[in-house]
Amino acid sequence: MAVDLSPIDENLLAEIANMHGMPKGAFNVRKDGELVERHSSAYIDIETKTDNPGIDIRIAPGTKGETVYIPVIVTKSGLKDVVYNTFYVGDDCDVTIIAGCGIHNDSHDASEHDGIHSFYIGKNARIRYVEKHYGEGEGSGERILNPTTNVYMEEGSSCEMEMVQLRGVTSTERDTNAELGAGAKLVLTEKLLTHGNQTAISNMKVELKGEGSSVQVISRSVAQDDSVQVFNPLVIGECACRGHVQCDAIIMGNAKVKAIPGIEAASEDAMLVHEAAIGKIAGDQIVKLMTLGLTEEEAEAEILDDFLS
């Protein structure tokens, strides 16, 4: 069912999925808890779930070079939208998945979207997953996003996940869980900016279960004004494996940032490392850019954009 999109809808889709009109190939666009438009392709099938709100995305073995879009937008105040999306990625695939949620709220009532995504990644498959969260609107109502991501990786598979939240989201609590089989490789990159009185909590649990599996967790965040961030990753090595957790945060104003990177080794052959750094923008960086003609505000913005890029 095709539905005309408003300028607000189009702006949200551009922000979270870089969509300008409906894309080619497989896609599913959801607005205010309802389907806007859907299209499957020859190798990617999207079907409505029968047990929960949401969709099943089945990617045929050997599919390569395709992109599937599954963005969600919320423009209705007072709505709490919960969706369950399950991805079945066949063996030997190489695909990109573009997700994300944008909320426009001009009211005093809260708008919320909770997306529960599960990925079953077949042997030697490769996926790139990009999820962007964005909020806007003049109302005082909260814009709430609470995503849950569950990843199950079979032997030799590879997964790159980029989770981005830049401005506009009042509060978020993200839960990410992953189990890796032999030789599987996972890269989790989180980019986050909070301001005002916003709060953001990120919990991660990655279990390295198969020989030769590896994970790299990278968090880059900026906390401004009176916002609060908590980063709580845990990597568990149960065999000969490698894990690296890195958290870098810039703190500004009266913001608070707590980083609690954790590693657990249940094998003498597990090699696990964690590191965290929190600090302010260095004054000499500001001065250097100002000598090139930027104002202090422009210099600060340039540094933050580069840090989060």
C-alpha positions in Angstrom: 0.0 0.0 0.0 1.6 3.2 -1.1 1.0 6.3 1.1 1.9 9.9 0.3 4.6 11.2 2.6 4.5 14.7 4.1 7.6 17.0 4.1 8.2 16.0 7.7 8.1 12.3 6.8 10.5 12.9 4.0 12.9 14.8 6.2 12.9 12.1 8.8 13.7 9.4 6.2 16.5 11.5 4.8 18.0 11.9 8.2 17.9 8.3 9.4 18.3 6.4 6.1 19.5 8.9 3.5 16.3 8.0 1.6 14.8 10.4 -1.0 11.7 8.7 -2.2 11.4 4.9 -2.1 14.6 3.0 -2.8 15.1 0.2 -5.3 15.2 -3.4 -4.2 13.9 -4.6 -0.9 12.5 -2.2 1.7 9.9 -1.8 4.4 8.9 1.7 5.6 6.8 2.0 8.8 5.1 5.1 10.2 3.2 5.5 13.5 3.0 1.7 13.9 1.6 1.0 10.5 3.1 -0.1 7.2 3.6 2.6 4.6 5.1 0.6 1.8 7.0 -2.6 1.3 8.8 -4.4 -1.5 10.7 -7.7 -1.6 13.4 -8.6 -4.2 14.3 -11.8 -6.0 16.7 -12.8 -3.1 15.3 -10.8 -0.1 11.8 -11.6 1.2 10.0 -9.4 3.7 6.9 -10.8 5.4 4.7 -9.6 8.3 5.1 -11.6 11.5 2.2 -13.7 12.7 3.1 -13.6 16.5 4.3 -10.1 17.1 4.2 -6.7 15.4 7.1 -6.6 13.0 8.6 -8.4 10.0 10.8 -11.3 9.1 13.5 -10.6 6.5 14.9 -13.7 4.8 18.0 -13.3 2.7 18.7 -16.2 0.4 22.1 -17.9 0.6 24.7 -16.4 -1.7 23.0 -13.1 -2.0 25.6 -10.4 -2.7 25.6 -6.6 -3.4 22.1 -5.9 -2.2 20.8 -3.4 0.3 17.6 -3.6 2.3 16.0 -0.6 4.0 13.8 -0.9 7.1 13.3 2.6 8.5 10.7 3.6 11.1 9.3 7.1 11.6 7.0 8.4 14.4 5.1 11.6 14.0 2.1 10.9 16.3 2.5 12.2 19.9 1.5 9.8 22.7 2.4 6.8 20.7 4.4 3.9 22.0 5.5 1.7 19.1 7.0 -1.7 19.7 8.3 -3.8 16.7 10.1 -7.1 16.4 12.2 -7.6 13.3 14.1 -10.8 12.7 16.8 -11.2 10.0 17.7 -14.6 8.6 20.9 -14.2 6.6 21.8 -17.2 4.5 25.3 -18.7 4.1 27.8 -16.8 1.9 25.8 -13.6 1.7 27.3 -10.1 1.5 24.6 -7.5 2.1 23.9 -4.1 3.7 21.0 -3.4 6.0 19.9 0.3 6.6 17.6 0.8 9.6 16.9 3.6 12.1 14.1 5.6 13.7 13.2 9.2 13.5 10.7 10.9 15.8 9.0 14.3 15.2 7.1 15.5 18.2 5.5 18.9 18.5 3.3 17.9 21.5 3.6 17.7 25.3 3.0 13.9 25.2 5.8 11.4 24.9 6.5 9.5 21.7 8.4 6.2 21.9 9.7 3.5 19.6 11.2 0.3 20.9 12.8 -1.9 18.2 13.8 -5.5 19.0 16.1 -6.7 16.2 17.4 -10.3 16.0 20.1 -11.4 13.5 20.8 -15.0 12.6 23.9 -14.8 10.4 24.8 -17.9 8.4 28.2 -19.4 7.7 30.7 -17.2 6.0 28.1 -14.5 5.5 29.0 -10.8 5.7 26.6 -8.0 6.7 26.9 -4.3 7.3 24.2 -2.9 9.5 23.6 0.9 10.0 21.1 2.2 12.5 20.6 5.9 13.0 18.3 7.5 15.7 17.1 11.1 15.4 14.6 13.3 17.1 13.1 16.7 16.3 10.1 18.9 17.0 9.1 22.0 19.1 7.0 20.2 21.7 8.1 19.4 25.3 7.0 15.8 24.9 9.8 13.2 25.3 11.3 11.4 22.3 12.2 8.0 23.5 14.1 5.2 21.7 14.9 1.9 23.4 16.5 -0.5 20.9 17.5 -4.1 21.6 19.8 -5.9 19.2 20.5 -9.7 19.4 23.2 -11.2 17.1 23.9 -14.9 16.5 26.9 -15.5 14.3 27.8 -18.8 12.7 31.2 -20.1 11.7 33.3 -17.7 9.6 30.7 -14.9 9.5 31.4 -11.2 9.7 29.3 -8.4 10.9 29.9 -4.6 11.1 27.3 -2.7 13.1 27.2 1.1 13.3 24.8 2.6 15.8 24.4 6.4 15.6 22.4 8.8 17.7 23.1 12.5 17.1 20.8 15.0 18.8 17.1 15.2 19.5 16.5 12.0 21.5 15.4 12.7 25.0 16.3 9.3 26.4 17.5 6.0 25.2 18.5 2.6 26.7 20.2 0.4 24.2 20.8 -3.3 24.8 23.1 -5.3 22.5 23.8 -9.0 22.9 25.9 -11.2 20.6 27.1 -14.8 20.4 30.0 -15.6 18.1 30.8 -19.0 16.6 34.2 -20.2 15.4 36.1 -17.7 13.3 33.3 -15.1 13.5 34.2 -11.4 13.5 32.1 -8.6 14.9 32.8 -4.9 14.9 30.4 -2.7 17.0 30.7 1.0 16.5 28.6 3.4 18.6 28.4 7.2 18.0 26.4 9.3 20.4 25.7 12.9 21.2 23.5 14.1 24.1 22.6 17.6 25.2 20.2 19.4 27.5 18.9 17.0 30.1 19.0 13.9 27.8 20.1 10.5 29.1 21.6 7.6 27.2 22.5 4.1 28.5 24.2 1.5 26.4 24.5 -2.1 27.7 26.5 -4.6 25.7 27.2 -8.3 26.2 29.3 -10.2 23.7 30.1 -13.9 24.2 33.0 -15.3 22.2 32.1 -18.9 22.1 33.9 -20.3 19.0 37.7 -20.8 18.5 39.2 -17.8 16.6 36.3 -15.5 17.1 36.9 -11.8 17.6 35.1 -8.6 18.5 36.0 -4.9 18.5 33.8 -2.5 20.4 34.3 1.2 19.7 32.3 3.9 21.5 32.7 7.6 20.6 30.4 10.0 22.5 29.9 13.7 23.3 28.0 14.7 26.4 26.9 18.4 26.6 25.0 20.6 29.0 23.4 18.5 31.8 23.1 15.3 29.9 24.0 11.9 31.3 25.6 8.9 29.6 26.4 5.4 30.8 28.4 3.0 28.7 28.4 -0.6 30.0 30.0 -3.2 27.7 31.0 -6.7 28.7 33.1 -9.1 26.5 33.3 -12.7 27.6 36.0 -15.0 26.1 35.3 -18.7 26.4 38.0 -20.0 24.1 41.0 -18.9 22.0 39.6 -15.5 20.9 40.3 -11.8 20.7 38.3 -8.9 22.2 39.0 -5.2 22.3 36.7 -2.6 24.0 37.5 1.1 23.5 35.5 4.1 24.9 36.4 7.7 24.1 34.1 10.5 25.4 34.2 14.3 25.3 32.5 15.9 28.3 31.2 19.5 28.2 29.3 21.8 30.6 27.7 19.9 33.6 27.4 16.6 31.8 28.2 13.3 33.4 29.7 10.3 31.6 30.3 6.8 33.2 32.2 4.2 31.3 32.3 0.6 32.8 34.1 -1.5 30.2 34.3 -5.2 31.4 36.1 -8.3 30.2 35.9 -11.9 31.4 38.2 -14.7 30.4 37.1 -18.3 30.8 40.0 -19.6 28.8 43.8 -19.1 29.1 43.9 -18.5 25.4 41.5 -15.6 25.4 43.1 -12.2 24.7 40.9 -9.4 25.9 41.7 -5.7 26.3 39.6 -2.7 27.4 40.3 1.0 27.6 38.4 4.1 28.4 39.2 7.8 28.1 37.0 10.8 29.1 38.0 14.4 28.9 37.3 17.9 27.6 38.3 19.5 24.3 41.9 20.5 24.4 42.3 24.3 24.4 45.1 24.2 21.9 42.8 22.5 19.4 40.4 25.4 19.6 43.2 28.0 19.3 44.7 26.3 16.3 41.4 26.4 14.4 40.7 30.0 15.4 44.0 31.0 13.8 42.6 29.7 10.6 39.7 32.1 10.8 37.1 30.1 12.7 35.1 31.5 15.6 35.4 29.7 18.9 31.9 28.2 18.3 32.8 27.1 14.8 36.1 25.6 16.0 34.3 23.6 18.7 31.7 22.3 16.2 34.4 21.3 13.8 36.2 19.3 16.5 33.1 17.5 17.6 32.1 16.7 14.0 35.5 15.2 13.3 35.4 13.3 16.6 32.1 11.6 15.8 32.8 11.0 12.1 
